[in-house]
Each structure stands twice: as structure tokens, then as C-alpha cells.
Amino acid sequence: KFYSTGFGSRRYEDADDHIDGVLRGLLNQFILVLHYRSKKGERDYLVQPYTLVMHRDVLYLNAWAESYEEIRTFRVDNILAVNLTKDYFDYPANYSPESFYERSFEVFKGDEKNKISVVIEFPENLYDYVAKRSWIANQEVSPVQDGKFRMQVVVSDLFEIFHWVMSIGSEARVLEPKELIEMVRTEALKILAGYNSRDR
């Protein structure tokens, strides 16, 4: 009597061994060696696994990366191999996923020093979609006035909120910051240029 469409969801049948290794490291607090693929190529990371995160049907691992001396987010389907060591680590008492994502609009963090205020205006018909969902811990949504309302958030990076705004389209109007306004304007012009191209 329950059904999930699975629309756009990631399939993990080919990653069972990797997920098993990650879970063993998480539960037993053992250091892992991840052979990982990113845009920069493949390399090994020595990590302390802290949290397995599900975001939009995609699994991510928050882990302390020894080479960076900070917590990094690894996409599980980009892990090519997992080596479970027997080296125990202490789970940090001052870490929590809630505080880690406090200024992340989705799953990736920017510079923790950044506090970028973003204000977006929407038409009244999107109030339930925007106001009755949890997007980020610090979101503030104004009441509807003159057929419009605003959402204000503070983020550490504009990348993910930019893509969210673009996914909504013309009904999301960025009021600040100027940098995000320019990002949206530039992308909109690129889209328009693609449809106006005589080469089609």
C-alpha cells in the first residue's frame, strides 16, 4: 500500500561492498582508506567516518580527512574501494551533522567564515512549497503581502542555492546578494541564447 516512484534516484547495487565497508567503519569507529574518484582524478584518502547522509536519494559520507585536516563530504557512488583498518578513532564530542550543515543550503559546505545573506521573493502560489518545507536551519519566511512573500537564509556558499533558484524558474526572484542576481541573470541569458540559436 506504499509505493516510491524512484524518480531520479541513485541505484547502489554495484556499491554494496563499499557501503558495507563504510557502515562498518561508522559503527565501529574504525579509520577507513577510501579510493575515491573526483573531477580531479582518483586518489586515496585516510578518513575518520562521522556521518552517512542521505540527500535527494544520494548517499554522502561526512568524514575527517587526514590530508586536509578538516571534515569533507564524499559522495558514496564515487568511492571506488574501501579498506577497513583496525585503527580506532574517538568520535568528536563537538561534532553534529546539524551544526555542520547549519549554513549549507543542501549538502556541500563553503568556507565557514562566509555568512552570505540571501533574500528571494516568490508569488503567493508557492507559499506551501517554500514555507512548509525545511530547506536550511536558519530559513525565515515572511507572511504573504500583496500576493508575494520572501524567504531569507544565510549560507556559506551560493552554488547550491543558485541551482535551487534556477530549478524554480521565473517565479523565484533573487533580491540579494548582487552576486547571486548576476549568476541567475547570466545563466538565464545562456538559456535564452541556446533557444535563439540559428544552428538548431
Disulfide bonds with the S-S distance in Angstrom:
none
